[in-house]
Amino acid sequence: MWISTAMATEVTTLQADPPTMGEAFLYNAGFILLVVLMFYYIFIRPQKKRMDEHVAMLNQLHVGDSIVTGGGLVGKVSRLIDDREIEIELGDNIKVVALRSTLLERPALKSKATKESAEPEVTKTEEKSKKETKKKS
């Protein structure tokens, strides 16, 4: 045998001391606090922001605004009844009363924002060529 028995018996194992009760409590409390903070920033904070935006949209409603309800009805505000209800005109002499909380969005605001960002810039040469084609015809 090439390995002596003396060398084989010298190997020792290192064992760490277990944490004390105070250390274990701090580790667990820190982990729980970390999980709570993660839930707050991932779920609660964005939902609160959306709710605040929705309340602001509801407070800015005026007669004539286009709106979409939670049921998918699209119409215009014909009358603000009180803080909880509005009257929506869906078509010719078709009016319904809906709760403000069921309104989802005001598409007129979204379409204005998307039109401004989606409009391509027209260069001067394009404008000149359009004018020339109009003059020729």
Residue pairs with C-beta under 8 A, 6 or more apart in sequence:
19 27
57 103
57 105
57 106
58 100
58 101
58 103
61 67
61 77
61 80
61 86
61 100
61 103
61 106
62 77
62 80
63 77
63 78
63 79
63 80
64 76
64 77
65 76
65 77
65 106
65 108
66 74
66 75
66 76
66 106
66 107
66 108
67 74
67 75
67 76
67 77
67 88
67 103
67 104
67 105
67 106
67 107
68 74
68 103
68 104
68 105
68 106
68 107
69 75
69 88
69 98
69 102
69 103
69 104
70 102
70 103
70 104
71 102
73 88
73 90
73 96
73 98
74 90
74 107
75 88
75 89
75 90
75 91
75 96
76 88
76 89
77 86
77 87
77 88
77 89
78 87
78 88
78 89
78 95
79 86
79 87
80 86
80 87
81 87
81 97
83 100
84 99
84 100
84 101
85 97
85 98
85 99
85 100
86 97
86 98
86 100
86 103
87 95
87 96
87 97
87 98
88 95
88 96
88 97
88 98
89 95
90 96
